[in-house]
Amino acid sequence: MNKKIKWILIVMAVLFAIFCVVAYLGIRDYTDTHTWATVTVSGTDNGETADAYYYQQECLKNDQISIGTLTLVVTDIKHDGTLSFSVKNGELKNYNGETITSDVLQYGVQKNYSHDTHSFSLCITDKRYQ
């Protein structure tokens, strides 16, 4: 094989690799902005009085969920409804009473948490993507 053909093959391989990277980044960006999960928050605030609350919030990646002074940030949402979050403000405890900084919610699986005087559960009740 002469040098000209080798050079052409190398250039084509580099261009193909660049195309693959750009396509991957485009698909990832599209998924981040077109995949939603509906998070259901239900619980009680056992401060001076026991106040129950229940609400649903439709979330995209980087959205925030607030419960009292606790703020959670959605770090990832998969097309199957799996949602990852991290704690931005406050102290979150899991059902064992251990302090956690992040967690993953599966579609349809309820998880229990606590924060200050709040006892609550989070559940992914709906998912969609375009």
Number of C-alpha atoms within 10 A of each C-alpha: 5 6 8 9 10 11 11 11 12 12 12 12 12 12 12 12 12 12 12 12 12 12 12 12 12 12 11 12 11 13 19 19 14 15 20 22 26 19 23 17 20 17 20 17 19 13 10 7 8 12 11 13 12 11 9 15 15 16 19 21 21 15 14 18 19 12 19 12 11 17 17 21 20 23 19 19 25 19 16 14 22 17 26 18 21 18 19 17 13 15 16 22 17 16 13 9 11 11 14 13 15 15 14 15 18 16 19 15 11 14 16 16 19 23 19 15 13 21 18 20 19 18 21 23 18 16 21 14 15 9
